[in-house]
């Protein structure tokens, strides 16, 4: 059997290579032995709090050593870790807990109605670090999604906490260092970190993403693989050229982009910097209904694509009536896992979007070319209907972000009596820039009706540390302000 329980693998590493560094968080290193022993103590402490096999345990910890100890401890009890951001608004945090129903929350001092342990919790001496009877969590994790587009939902992968040693993910190689620049509560950060650990390598974890610090860590630890969201790629690229080229990144063999569509100009810039053989892009919802992958060399032949279907999954593009659309036509992306694959996830707090014959969608829009390469347009819920035309914010944002004064941008549709919706651009600028300058820039990149009708300049970050944006909240704030202004005038 090629699949081995997570907890057995952790114990195996502790026995065979006890002093090998498995995880680095800033200046703190975690050996295989330390990961095994402290997680055994924590598991006994969590059990004393009532955590049982199959329970969900919410982990509200930052990117640090305690996060890793906590997750392993939870798996040792046959329970399910539910990583959450430490910066969630109270309403969203409470909504997630209502769906997760955790038997314990780790990282929160007190919360009425729930058992909690603080982030600096230390088990007492009665909690031994001896091995525990092996248990296998029925679900490896319970992740959240949907906060950027509406009410959050819980996504619970159907697979148990087992690692496939014969078919490890392509990103991971034994005895090599992988960089984890993103938050561990996000699917990308979670998968990258644990993939590095379970493959027998070393996961180098950033507490918080910083573009220059990222390059420093790549040089220092001779990082050979890293997963970035496009926001991170953009911030590294925006560093002064002297700074960016001042670090030795020759150890990099695999630089992957995912989590959101990467603007063509940005991915091409990285290809020109590192070479196409080191650049990769992919697409795969947290629900694991399917995934795509493309190499940098392929990308140059199919610019903007996120690749072809992998692992036997299939892709269809359907219209609003769930009918297939012609090649090259934008529609909703539906995927189906390989034949014989069991259900890949369980939802809590949302309904599955599924056709009668088993094709599933998470609401993303895109098209296929004649060779089966997929191109992502945007989310169905983000689409702007302006004067009868379907407009996708991602295209406009990519054009805006190519301006040297733009650090980030978010495009939303605001109500309009005449056009239905008008295009509004919220711009986080890194240096002074005028609305007129941005209009002139966009006129060379977009058809006229896609140029925003209004611009707003802000100095607050538009994206969170996972590279995600709460578009629905930004839109609601602006609609509310507009209505308030109208009421004051009337």
FIVO-733294 format. One line per 10 residues: number of its first residue (from 1); their letters; for each residue x, y, z of C-alpha. Coordinates in Angstrom, 2 decimals. Layout:
// FIVO-733294
NUM> a> X:Y:Z | ...
//
This chain:
// FIVO-733294
1> xxxxxxxxxx> 0.00:0.00:0.00 | 1.58:3.28:-1.15 | -0.53:5.48:1.11 | 0.73:6.03:4.63 | -1.07:7.85:7.47 | 0.25:11.33:8.13 | 0.93:10.48:11.77 | 2.88:7.32:10.91 | 5.02:9.28:8.45 | 5.80:11.93:11.08
11> xxxxxxxxxx> 6.79:9.21:13.55 | 8.89:7.44:10.89 | 10.85:10.62:10.19 | 11.40:11.14:13.94 | 12.81:7.63:14.31 | 14.98:7.60:11.16 | 16.19:11.22:10.96 | 15.43:12.76:14.38 | 17.69:15.82:14.01 | 16.79:16.65:10.42
21> xxxxxxxxxx> 15.13:20.06:10.09 | 11.58:19.61:8.80 | 10.28:23.17:9.19 | 11.83:26.63:9.48 | 9.74:29.58:10.72 | 11.83:32.74:10.76 | 14.77:31.86:13.02 | 13.06:28.87:14.64 | 13.81:25.39:13.30 | 11.69:22.32:14.02
31> xxxxxxxxxx> 13.38:18.93:13.87 | 11.53:15.73:13.02 | 11.94:14.57:16.62 | 10.58:17.82:18.06 | 7.54:17.70:15.76 | 6.74:14.17:16.91 | 7.28:14.67:20.63 | 5.56:18.03:21.16 | 2.57:16.98:19.04 | 2.20:13.87:21.23
41> xxxxxxxxxx> 2.01:16.08:24.33 | -0.47:18.44:22.71 | -2.61:15.54:21.49 | -2.99:14.30:25.06 | -3.85:17.83:26.20 | -6.46:18.20:23.45 | -7.94:14.81:24.33 | -8.29:16.02:27.93 | -10.35:18.92:26.53 | -12.73:16.40:24.95
51> xxxxxxxxxx> -11.41:16.17:21.38 | -12.41:12.81:19.90 | -11.95:10.97:16.62 | -13.79:12.69:13.77 | -14.11:16.03:15.59 | -13.27:19.33:13.95 | -10.66:21.42:15.79 | -10.31:25.05:14.71 | -6.70:26.26:14.53 | -6.50:30.04:14.76
61> xxxxxxxxxx> -2.73:30.47:14.77 | -0.32:32.57:12.71 | 2.42:31.15:10.48 | 4.62:29.79:13.25 | 5.83:26.58:14.84 | 2.74:26.11:17.02 | 0.55:25.79:13.93 | 2.47:22.67:12.84 | 2.50:21.11:16.29 | -1.25:21.71:16.61
71> xxxxxxxxxx> -2.18:20.15:13.26 | -0.12:17.01:13.89 | -1.63:16.71:17.38 | -5.13:16.91:15.90 | -4.34:14.20:13.33 | -2.95:11.98:16.10 | -6.41:12.01:17.69 | -8.10:11.16:14.38 | -9.61:14.64:14.36 | -9.78:17.24:11.59
81> xxxxxxxxxx> -7.85:20.54:11.64 | -9.74:23.65:10.54 | -7.14:26.41:9.98 | -8.48:29.97:10.14 | -6.96:33.41:9.75 | -6.15:35.24:12.96 | -7.46:38.43:11.34 | -11.02:37.38:10.49 | -13.79:39.87:11.29 | -15.87:38.68:14.23
91> xxxxxxxxxx> -19.02:38.14:12.16 | -17.20:35.95:9.63 | -15.35:34.05:12.37 | -18.61:33.27:14.18 | -20.29:32.23:10.91 | -17.51:29.74:10.18 | -17.63:28.30:13.70 | -21.39:27.80:13.31 | -20.70:25.58:10.29 | -17.57:23.85:11.63
101> xxxxxxxxxx> -18.95:23.10:15.11 | -15.45:22.57:16.55 | -14.97:20.64:19.77 | -11.97:22.89:20.52 | -10.53:26.19:19.26 | -6.75:26.53:19.46 | -5.33:30.07:19.48 | -8.22:31.92:21.14 | -8.08:32.73:24.89 | -11.84:32.60:25.52
111> xxxxxxxxxx> -15.04:32.48:23.48 | -18.49:31.92:24.99 | -19.99:28.60:23.99 | -16.70:26.99:22.93 | -13.76:25.24:24.55 | -10.59:27.19:23.78 | -6.83:27.16:24.36 | -4.62:30.25:23.94 | -1.89:30.51:21.31 | 0.84:30.21:23.95
121> xxxxxxxxxx> -0.71:27.16:25.63 | 1.78:24.80:27.25 | 0.69:21.26:28.24 | 1.40:20.33:31.84 | 3.97:17.71:32.83 | 1.37:14.94:32.97 | 1.12:15.02:29.15 | 3.72:12.51:27.99 | 5.56:12.78:24.67 | 5.43:8.98:24.19
131> xxxxxxxxxx> 3.82:7.71:20.95 | 0.03:7.40:20.85 | -2.08:4.60:19.33 | -2.33:5.33:15.61 | -5.55:6.88:14.32 | -6.40:8.13:10.84 | -8.44:11.31:10.46 | -11.43:10.65:8.17 | -10.78:14.01:6.48 | -7.33:15.56:6.32
141> xxxxxxxxxx> -8.60:19.12:6.82 | -11.59:21.46:6.80 | -10.79:24.65:4.87 | -12.89:27.75:4.34 | -13.72:29.47:1.08 | -16.18:31.99:-0.25 | -15.41:34.95:2.01 | -14.25:36.97:-1.01 | -17.57:36.53:-2.79 | -20.14:36.17:-0.03
151> xxxxxxxxxx> -20.96:33.96:2.96 | -18.03:31.67:3.82 | -18.40:27.93:3.38 | -16.51:24.97:4.76 | -14.81:22.68:2.24 | -13.94:19.27:3.66 | -11.93:17.03:1.28 | -13.37:13.53:1.25 | -9.96:11.85:1.48 | -8.53:10.77:4.84
161> xxxxxxxxxx> -5.19:11.96:6.25 | -3.02:9.69:4.09 | 0.07:10.57:2.03 | 0.66:8.82:-1.30 | 4.40:8.11:-1.32 | 4.41:6.61:-4.82 | 2.52:9.51:-6.41 | 3.56:12.68:-4.55 | 2.44:16.05:-5.93 | 4.76:17.40:-8.63
171> xxxxxxxxxx> 5.78:20.40:-6.55 | 7.55:18.34:-3.88 | 10.93:16.59:-3.78 | 12.71:14.86:-0.87 | 15.60:16.53:0.93 | 15.04:19.89:-0.74 | 13.76:23.17:0.63 | 10.41:24.59:-0.43 | 9.34:28.14:0.40 | 5.90:28.84:1.87
181> xxxxxxxxxx> 5.27:32.58:1.35 | 1.52:32.55:1.98 | -0.72:32.01:5.01 | -1.17:28.48:6.28 | -4.94:28.83:6.56 | -5.11:29.19:2.77 | -5.26:26.01:0.66 | -2.11:26.96:-1.26 | -0.02:27.64:1.84 | -1.38:24.59:3.64
191> xxxxxxxxxx> -0.72:22.19:0.75 | 2.73:23.60:0.05 | 3.88:23.45:3.67 | 2.65:19.95:4.41 | 3.73:18.67:1.00 | 7.25:19.83:1.82 | 7.16:18.10:5.22 | 5.61:14.81:4.07 | 7.93:14.51:1.07 | 10.91:14.45:3.42
201> xxxxxxxxxx> 12.05:17.95:2.55 | 12.10:21.18:4.52 | 9.31:23.77:4.53 | 10.64:27.32:4.98 | 7.67:29.36:6.18 | 7.32:33.14:6.08 | 5.34:34.62:8.97 | 4.08:37.30:6.60 | 4.92:37.85:2.95 | 7.49:40.51:2.17
211> xxxxxxxxxx> 8.87:40.63:-1.39 | 12.52:41.35:-0.57 | 12.56:39.00:2.43 | 11.22:36.33:0.09 | 14.24:36.71:-2.21 | 16.55:36.69:0.82 | 15.11:33.36:2.01 | 15.40:31.84:-1.46 | 19.10:32.75:-1.48 | 19.75:31.76:2.15
221> xxxxxxxxxx> 18.05:28.35:2.10 | 18.74:27.51:-1.55 | 15.01:27.14:-2.13 | 14.27:25.06:-5.18 | 10.45:25.21:-5.28 | 7.84:27.82:-4.42 | 4.15:28.48:-4.97 | 3.07:32.11:-5.41 | -0.27:33.79:-5.91 | -0.13:36.50:-8.63
231> xxxxxxxxxx> -0.16:39.30:-6.03 | 3.16:38.01:-4.69 | 4.66:37.71:-8.17 | 3.61:41.30:-8.82 | 5.12:42.66:-5.59 | 8.44:40.95:-6.21 | 8.49:42.22:-9.79 | 7.74:45.76:-8.58 | 10.89:45.85:-6.45 | 13.59:48.13:-7.84
241> xxxxxxxxxx> 15.48:46.13:-10.46 | 18.75:46.58:-8.56 | 17.16:45.00:-5.48 | 15.45:42.16:-7.36 | 18.57:41.21:-9.30 | 20.79:41.55:-6.23 | 19.77:38.14:-4.85 | 20.93:34.75:-6.06 | 17.81:32.80:-7.05 | 19.63:30.28:-9.25
251> xxxxxxxxxx> 18.53:27.43:-6.94 | 14.91:27.83:-8.10 | 13.76:24.99:-10.32 | 9.99:25.24:-10.00 | 8.09:28.54:-9.59 | 4.33:27.97:-9.71 | 1.55:30.55:-9.91 | -1.99:29.78:-8.82 | -4.90:30.83:-6.63 | -6.04:33.44:-9.18
261> xxxxxxxxxx> -5.44:34.15:-12.88 | -1.99:35.64:-13.45 | -1.94:38.65:-15.82 | -0.20:37.78:-19.07 | 2.27:40.65:-18.87 | 3.36:39.56:-15.39 | 3.82:35.86:-16.16 | 5.72:36.77:-19.33 | 7.99:39.09:-17.32 | 8.87:36.24:-14.96
271> xxxxxxxxxx> 9.54:33.94:-17.90 | 11.93:36.51:-19.32 | 13.64:36.76:-15.91 | 13.93:33.09:-14.91 | 13.35:31.24:-18.17 | 10.27:29.25:-19.29 | 11.67:25.96:-17.97 | 11.30:27.21:-14.39 | 7.84:28.79:-14.63 | 4.55:26.94:-14.22
281> xxxxxxxxxx> 0.90:27.84:-13.75 | -2.12:25.84:-12.72 | -5.78:25.96:-11.82 | -7.58:23.80:-9.31 | -10.48:24.68:-7.00 | -10.14:23.85:-3.31 | -12.99:21.40:-3.88 | -10.57:19.20:-5.90 | -13.08:18.55:-8.67 | -10.22:18.75:-11.17
291> xxxxxxxxxx> -7.07:20.63:-12.03 | -5.00:21.92:-14.92 | -1.29:22.60:-15.36 | 0.92:24.33:-17.90 | 4.68:24.73:-18.26 | 6.28:28.04:-19.14 | 7.29:26.65:-22.52 | 3.70:25.64:-23.29 | 2.46:28.99:-22.00 | 4.50:30.84:-24.63
301> xxxxxxxxxx> 2.52:28.92:-27.26 | -0.78:29.47:-25.40 | -0.30:32.79:-23.55 | -2.82:33.35:-20.78 | -3.77:29.69:-20.46 | -3.70:27.78:-17.18 | -3.17:24.51:-19.01 | -4.90:21.26:-19.86 | -6.87:18.90:-17.64 | -4.73:16.58:-15.49
311> xxxxxxxxxx> -5.10:13.30:-13.62 | -7.91:12.06:-15.86 | -10.33:14.89:-15.07 | -12.53:16.42:-17.78 | -13.60:20.01:-18.51 | -16.71:21.45:-20.15 | -17.72:25.07:-20.72 | -21.47:25.62:-20.33 | -23.81:28.58:-20.81 | -26.47:29.78:-18.35
321> xxxxxxxxxx> -28.78:26.99:-19.58 | -26.03:24.42:-18.96 | -25.52:23.82:-22.67 | -22.06:23.41:-24.20 | -20.69:26.57:-25.82 | -18.51:26.69:-28.96 | -14.70:26.56:-28.67 | -13.35:29.97:-27.68 | -16.63:31.14:-26.12 | -16.64:32.19:-22.47
331> xxxxxxxxxx> -18.95:30.24:-20.20 | -18.99:28.61:-16.79 | -16.27:26.03:-16.14 | -17.57:22.59:-15.17 | -15.23:19.76:-14.22 | -15.49:16.05:-13.52 | -12.83:14.01:-11.71 | -11.39:10.87:-13.29 | -13.74:7.93:-13.76 | -14.16:5.94:-10.58
341> xxxxxxxxxx> -13.06:8.81:-8.35 | -15.18:9.16:-5.24 | -16.75:12.44:-4.19 | -13.88:14.85:-3.64 | -15.36:17.14:-0.98 | -18.18:17.91:1.42 | -19.72:21.38:1.72 | -21.03:22.97:4.88 | -22.78:26.31:4.43 | -23.31:26.04:0.66
351> xxxxxxxxxx> -24.96:23.88:-1.98 | -22.94:22.06:-4.63 | -23.32:23.48:-8.14 | -23.81:20.31:-10.15 | -25.46:19.10:-13.36 | -27.72:16.05:-13.37 | -24.97:13.96:-14.97 | -22.34:14.81:-12.35 | -20.39:17.80:-13.71 | -19.50:20.37:-11.04
361> xxxxxxxxxx> -18.63:24.06:-10.99 | -17.38:26.50:-8.37 | -18.60:29.50:-10.37 | -15.48:30.33:-12.37 | -15.82:31.52:-15.97 | -13.49:30.76:-18.85 | -13.06:29.17:-22.26 | -11.25:26.30:-23.97 | -9.22:26.64:-27.16 | -9.21:24.08:-29.97
371> xxxxxxxxxx> -6.39:22.12:-28.30 | -8.14:21.85:-24.93 | -6.19:24.55:-23.11 | -8.22:26.36:-20.44 | -8.29:30.15:-20.01 | -9.81:31.71:-16.87 | -11.97:34.82:-17.33 | -13.37:35.54:-13.85 | -15.91:34.35:-11.30 | -19.53:34.21:-12.38
381> xxxxxxxxxx> -20.51:36.30:-9.37 | -17.92:38.99:-10.21 | -19.11:39.56:-13.77 | -20.38:43.08:-14.55 | -23.40:43.51:-16.84 | -23.03:46.92:-18.45 | -25.30:47.98:-21.29 | -26.05:44.35:-22.12 | -22.36:43.40:-22.28 | -20.70:40.86:-19.99
391> xxxxxxxxxx> -17.52:42.39:-18.58 | -14.98:40.50:-16.48 | -13.10:42.52:-13.82 | -9.95:40.39:-14.02 | -9.19:41.61:-17.55 | -9.49:45.27:-16.53 | -7.50:44.72:-13.33 | -4.68:43.07:-15.28 | -4.53:46.09:-17.60 | -4.57:48.54:-14.67
401> xxxxxxxxxx> -1.90:46.62:-12.78 | 0.48:46.86:-15.73 | 0.80:50.62:-15.08 | 3.99:51.29:-13.07 | 2.16:53.49:-10.55 | -0.48:50.88:-9.72 | 0.28:48.51:-6.84 | -3.08:46.72:-6.98 | -6.60:47.28:-8.25 | -10.11:45.93:-7.82
411> xxxxxxxxxx> -12.89:46.52:-10.33 | -16.56:46.30:-9.32 | -19.89:47.06:-10.91 | -22.02:49.79:-9.31 | -25.77:50.21:-9.98 | -26.69:52.56:-12.84 | -30.20:53.44:-13.99 | -29.15:53.70:-17.63 | -26.52:50.97:-18.15 | -27.57:48.54:-15.42
421> xxxxxxxxxx> -24.09:48.71:-13.95 | -21.13:51.01:-14.40 | -17.49:50.00:-14.06 | -15.75:51.40:-10.99 | -12.00:50.92:-10.41 | -10.50:51.03:-6.91 | -6.77:51.65:-7.25 | -4.04:51.22:-4.65 | -1.28:53.36:-6.13 | 2.40:53.19:-5.18
431> xxxxxxxxxx> 3.17:56.65:-6.57 | 1.09:59.66:-7.67 | -1.04:59.02:-10.75 | -4.10:60.72:-12.23 | -7.35:59.30:-13.51 | -6.56:60.73:-16.94 | -3.18:58.96:-17.01 | -4.85:55.63:-16.25 | -7.51:56.20:-18.92 | -4.82:56.86:-21.51
441> xxxxxxxxxx> -2.96:53.73:-20.41 | -6.10:51.58:-20.67 | -7.13:52.91:-24.09 | -4.18:51.03:-25.58 | -5.05:47.79:-23.80 | -8.86:47.55:-23.63 | -11.80:48.05:-25.92 | -13.49:51.36:-25.10 | -16.54:50.01:-23.25 | -14.29:48.17:-20.76
451> xxxxxxxxxx> -12.51:51.33:-19.59 | -13.84:52.18:-16.09 | -16.38:54.97:-15.81 | -14.97:56.06:-12.44 | -11.76:55.70:-10.45 | -11.04:55.77:-6.73 | -7.57:55.97:-5.23 | -6.84:54.33:-1.86 | -3.78:53.71:0.29 | -5.11:50.72:2.22
461> xxxxxxxxxx> -4.23:47.18:1.02 | -6.93:45.76:-1.26 | -5.78:42.15:-0.94 | -5.32:40.09:2.19 | -2.20:38.08:2.99 | -3.54:35.14:0.95 | -3.72:37.34:-2.14 | -7.51:37.36:-2.00 | -9.88:40.31:-2.21 | -13.27:40.67:-0.53
471> xxxxxxxxxx> -14.90:42.07:-3.67 | -18.47:41.77:-2.42 | -17.63:43.82:0.68 | -15.84:46.53:-1.32 | -18.80:46.78:-3.67 | -21.34:46.88:-0.82 | -19.45:49.70:0.90 | -19.53:51.83:-2.24 | -23.18:51.11:-2.98 | -24.04:52.05:0.61
481> xxxxxxxxxx> -22.11:55.34:0.38 | -23.81:56.15:-2.92 | -27.28:55.54:-1.47 | -26.42:57.63:1.59 | -25.31:60.51:-0.64 | -28.53:60.28:-2.67 | -30.65:60.30:0.50 | -28.85:63.39:1.77 | -29.52:65.20:-1.50 | -33.23:64.34:-1.52
//
